[in-house]
Amino acid sequence: MTTANLSLHLKNFNEKVKVMNQSGKQNLTLSVQEARSLHADIFDLLNHCAQLSKQTASIAKEQNSVIQIAVDGGGFK
């Protein structure tokens, strides 16, 4: 997932973690509003993932098929 697909609050949190890592700080502090907004966005993201998982399982069941994935590593020259 690229940062372009993230919500504003997730992007802000990501940026704060980057700054924390670059500065060598050991703590990250969020305001109450930042924490609530981040919590809401994470919950929405998890809910969306659960819905996609259910849809995928439902489609596979309806088609009564097995989803196969093949990975080709290419070749060396």
Backbone as JSON Lines, residues from 0, in Angstrom:
{"i":0,"aa":"M","n":[0.85,-1.18,0.0],"ca":[0.0,0.0,0.0],"c":[0.89,1.24,0.0]}
{"i":1,"aa":"T","n":[0.66,2.12,-0.93],"ca":[1.44,3.35,-0.98],"c":[0.8,4.39,-0.08]}
{"i":2,"aa":"T","n":[1.56,5.41,0.28],"ca":[1.01,6.45,1.15],"c":[-0.07,7.26,0.44]}
{"i":3,"aa":"A","n":[-0.12,7.19,-0.89],"ca":[-1.15,7.92,-1.63],"c":[-2.54,7.37,-1.32]}
{"i":4,"aa":"N","n":[-2.62,6.09,-0.92],"ca":[-3.9,5.46,-0.63],"c":[-4.33,5.62,0.83]}
{"i":5,"aa":"L","n":[-3.49,6.18,1.66],"ca":[-3.79,6.29,3.09],"c":[-4.62,7.53,3.4]}
{"i":6,"aa":"S","n":[-5.35,7.46,4.5],"ca":[-6.12,8.61,4.95],"c":[-5.17,9.67,5.51]}
{"i":7,"aa":"L","n":[-5.68,10.86,5.73],"ca":[-4.88,11.96,6.25],"c":[-4.27,11.61,7.6]}
{"i":8,"aa":"H","n":[-5.05,10.99,8.48],"ca":[-4.56,10.69,9.83],"c":[-3.49,9.6,9.8]}
{"i":9,"aa":"L","n":[-3.64,8.63,8.92],"ca":[-2.61,7.6,8.78],"c":[-1.33,8.2,8.19]}
{"i":10,"aa":"K","n":[-1.48,9.11,7.24],"ca":[-0.31,9.78,6.66],"c":[0.42,10.6,7.72]}
{"i":11,"aa":"N","n":[-0.34,11.32,8.54],"ca":[0.27,12.13,9.61],"c":[1.02,11.24,10.6]}
{"i":12,"aa":"F","n":[0.41,10.12,10.98],"ca":[1.07,9.19,11.89],"c":[2.34,8.64,11.26]}
{"i":13,"aa":"N","n":[2.28,8.24,10.0],"ca":[3.44,7.74,9.29],"c":[4.57,8.77,9.28]}
{"i":14,"aa":"E","n":[4.21,10.02,9.03],"ca":[5.21,11.08,9.01],"c":[5.84,11.28,10.39]}
{"i":15,"aa":"K","n":[5.03,11.22,11.44],"ca":[5.55,11.37,12.8],"c":[6.51,10.24,13.15]}
{"i":16,"aa":"V","n":[6.19,9.04,12.72],"ca":[7.08,7.9,12.99],"c":[8.39,8.07,12.22]}
{"i":17,"aa":"K","n":[8.32,8.54,10.98],"ca":[9.54,8.79,10.21],"c":[10.44,9.81,10.91]}
{"i":18,"aa":"V","n":[9.85,10.91,11.36],"ca":[10.61,11.95,12.06],"c":[11.22,11.38,13.34]}
{"i":19,"aa":"M","n":[10.42,10.59,14.07],"ca":[10.91,9.99,15.31],"c":[12.12,9.09,15.02]}
{"i":20,"aa":"N","n":[12.03,8.28,13.97],"ca":[13.14,7.39,13.63],"c":[14.37,8.16,13.19]}
{"i":21,"aa":"Q","n":[14.17,9.21,12.41],"ca":[15.31,10.0,11.91],"c":[15.99,10.78,13.03]}
{"i":22,"aa":"S","n":[15.23,11.2,14.01],"ca":[15.8,12.0,15.1],"c":[16.32,11.14,16.23]}
{"i":23,"aa":"G","n":[16.02,9.85,16.19],"ca":[16.51,8.94,17.23],"c":[15.71,9.02,18.52]}
{"i":24,"aa":"K","n":[14.56,9.63,18.49],"ca":[13.73,9.73,19.69],"c":[13.19,8.36,20.07]}
{"i":25,"aa":"Q","n":[12.9,8.19,21.34],"ca":[12.4,6.92,21.85],"c":[10.89,6.94,22.1]}
{"i":26,"aa":"N","n":[10.27,8.13,22.03],"ca":[8.84,8.25,22.31],"c":[8.13,9.02,21.22]}
{"i":27,"aa":"L","n":[6.86,8.69,21.06],"ca":[6.0,9.41,20.13],"c":[4.74,9.79,20.89]}
{"i":28,"aa":"T","n":[4.4,11.06,20.86],"ca":[3.24,11.54,21.59],"c":[2.18,12.02,20.61]}
{"i":29,"aa":"L","n":[0.93,11.59,20.85],"ca":[-0.2,12.01,20.05],"c":[-1.17,12.77,20.95]}
{"i":30,"aa":"S","n":[-1.8,13.78,20.38],"ca":[-2.87,14.45,21.11],"c":[-4.06,13.51,21.19]}
{"i":31,"aa":"V","n":[-5.0,13.83,22.04],"ca":[-6.2,13.01,22.17],"c":[-6.93,12.94,20.83]}
{"i":32,"aa":"Q","n":[-7.06,14.07,20.16],"ca":[-7.75,14.09,18.87],"c":[-7.01,13.28,17.81]}
{"i":33,"aa":"E","n":[-5.68,13.38,17.79],"ca":[-4.89,12.59,16.84],"c":[-5.07,11.09,17.1]}
{"i":34,"aa":"A","n":[-5.06,10.7,18.37],"ca":[-5.23,9.3,18.72],"c":[-6.61,8.8,18.33]}
{"i":35,"aa":"R","n":[-7.63,9.59,18.58],"ca":[-9.0,9.19,18.21],"c":[-9.15,9.07,16.7]}
{"i":36,"aa":"S","n":[-8.61,10.03,15.98],"ca":[-8.7,10.0,14.52],"c":[-7.95,8.81,13.95]}
{"i":37,"aa":"L","n":[-6.77,8.54,14.48],"ca":[-5.97,7.4,14.03],"c":[-6.71,6.1,14.35]}
{"i":38,"aa":"H","n":[-7.26,6.0,15.53],"ca":[-8.03,4.82,15.93],"c":[-9.19,4.59,14.97]}
{"i":39,"aa":"A","n":[-9.92,5.63,14.64],"ca":[-11.06,5.52,13.73],"c":[-10.62,5.06,12.34]}
{"i":40,"aa":"D","n":[-9.52,5.61,11.85],"ca":[-9.02,5.23,10.53],"c":[-8.53,3.79,10.49]}
{"i":41,"aa":"I","n":[-7.86,3.36,11.56],"ca":[-7.39,1.98,11.61],"c":[-8.58,1.03,11.67]}
{"i":42,"aa":"F","n":[-9.6,1.37,12.48],"ca":[-10.79,0.54,12.55],"c":[-11.48,0.46,11.2]}
{"i":43,"aa":"D","n":[-11.61,1.58,10.5],"ca":[-12.22,1.58,9.17],"c":[-11.42,0.71,8.2]}
{"i":44,"aa":"L","n":[-10.11,0.79,8.26],"ca":[-9.25,0.0,7.39],"c":[-9.41,-1.5,7.67]}
{"i":45,"aa":"L","n":[-9.43,-1.87,8.95],"ca":[-9.63,-3.28,9.31],"c":[-11.01,-3.77,8.89]}
{"i":46,"aa":"N","n":[-12.02,-2.93,9.05],"ca":[-13.36,-3.28,8.64],"c":[-13.42,-3.5,7.12]}
{"i":47,"aa":"H","n":[-12.76,-2.64,6.37],"ca":[-12.71,-2.78,4.92],"c":[-12.02,-4.08,4.52]}
{"i":48,"aa":"C","n":[-10.93,-4.42,5.2],"ca":[-10.22,-5.67,4.91],"c":[-11.11,-6.87,5.2]}
{"i":49,"aa":"A","n":[-11.86,-6.83,6.29],"ca":[-12.76,-7.93,6.63],"c":[-13.85,-8.08,5.58]}
{"i":50,"aa":"Q","n":[-14.39,-6.97,5.11],"ca":[-15.43,-7.02,4.07],"c":[-14.87,-7.6,2.78]}
{"i":51,"aa":"L","n":[-13.69,-7.2,2.39],"ca":[-13.06,-7.75,1.18],"c":[-12.81,-9.24,1.32]}
{"i":52,"aa":"S","n":[-12.39,-9.67,2.49],"ca":[-12.15,-11.08,2.73],"c":[-13.44,-11.88,2.6]}
{"i":53,"aa":"K","n":[-14.52,-11.37,3.16],"ca":[-15.82,-12.04,3.06],"c":[-16.29,-12.1,1.61]}
{"i":54,"aa":"Q","n":[-16.1,-11.0,0.88],"ca":[-16.51,-10.98,-0.53],"c":[-15.72,-11.99,-1.34]}
{"i":55,"aa":"T","n":[-14.43,-12.08,-1.09],"ca":[-13.58,-13.01,-1.82],"c":[-14.01,-14.45,-1.53]}
{"i":56,"aa":"A","n":[-14.27,-14.75,-0.26],"ca":[-14.71,-16.09,0.11],"c":[-16.06,-16.4,-0.5]}
{"i":57,"aa":"S","n":[-16.94,-15.42,-0.53],"ca":[-18.28,-15.61,-1.1],"c":[-18.21,-15.87,-2.6]}
{"i":58,"aa":"I","n":[-17.39,-15.12,-3.29],"ca":[-17.23,-15.31,-4.74],"c":[-16.65,-16.68,-5.04]}
{"i":59,"aa":"A","n":[-15.64,-17.09,-4.28],"ca":[-15.02,-18.39,-4.5],"c":[-16.03,-19.51,-4.24]}
{"i":60,"aa":"K","n":[-16.85,-19.33,-3.21],"ca":[-17.85,-20.34,-2.89],"c":[-18.92,-20.42,-3.98]}
{"i":61,"aa":"E","n":[-19.35,-19.25,-4.49],"ca":[-20.35,-19.22,-5.55],"c":[-19.83,-19.89,-6.82]}
{"i":62,"aa":"Q","n":[-18.6,-19.67,-7.12],"ca":[-18.01,-20.24,-8.33],"c":[-17.58,-21.69,-8.11]}
{"i":63,"aa":"N","n":[-17.62,-22.11,-6.84],"ca":[-17.25,-23.47,-6.48],"c":[-15.92,-23.86,-7.12]}
{"i":64,"aa":"S","n":[-14.97,-22.95,-6.98],"ca":[-13.67,-23.19,-7.6],"c":[-12.57,-22.87,-6.61]}
{"i":65,"aa":"V","n":[-11.4,-23.31,-6.96],"ca":[-10.21,-23.03,-6.18],"c":[-9.45,-21.93,-6.89]}
{"i":66,"aa":"I","n":[-9.04,-20.95,-6.14],"ca":[-8.24,-19.86,-6.71],"c":[-6.8,-20.32,-6.76]}
{"i":67,"aa":"Q","n":[-6.22,-20.31,-7.95],"ca":[-4.83,-20.73,-8.11],"c":[-3.98,-19.52,-8.46]}
{"i":68,"aa":"I","n":[-2.81,-19.49,-7.88],"ca":[-1.87,-18.41,-8.15],"c":[-0.56,-19.04,-8.58]}
{"i":69,"aa":"A","n":[-0.01,-18.56,-9.69],"ca":[1.27,-19.04,-10.18],"c":[2.26,-17.89,-10.2]}
{"i":70,"aa":"V","n":[3.45,-18.16,-9.72],"ca":[4.49,-17.14,-9.7],"c":[5.65,-17.62,-10.54]}
{"i":71,"aa":"D","n":[6.05,-16.79,-11.48],"ca":[7.17,-17.11,-12.36],"c":[8.32,-16.18,-11.99]}
{"i":72,"aa":"G","n":[9.43,-16.76,-11.61],"ca":[10.57,-15.96,-11.18],"c":[11.38,-15.4,-12.33]}
{"i":73,"aa":"G","n":[10.99,-15.71,-13.54],"ca":[11.75,-15.22,-14.69],"c":[12.99,-16.05,-14.91]}
{"i":74,"aa":"G","n":[13.91,-15.51,-15.67],"ca":[15.14,-16.23,-15.96],"c":[16.36,-15.35,-15.8]}
{"i":75,"aa":"F","n":[17.5,-15.96,-15.74],"ca":[18.76,-15.24,-15.63],"c":[19.49,-15.34,-16.96]}
{"i":76,"aa":"K","n":[20.14,-14.26,-17.34],"ca":[20.88,-14.25,-18.6],"c":[22.33,-13.93,-18.33]}
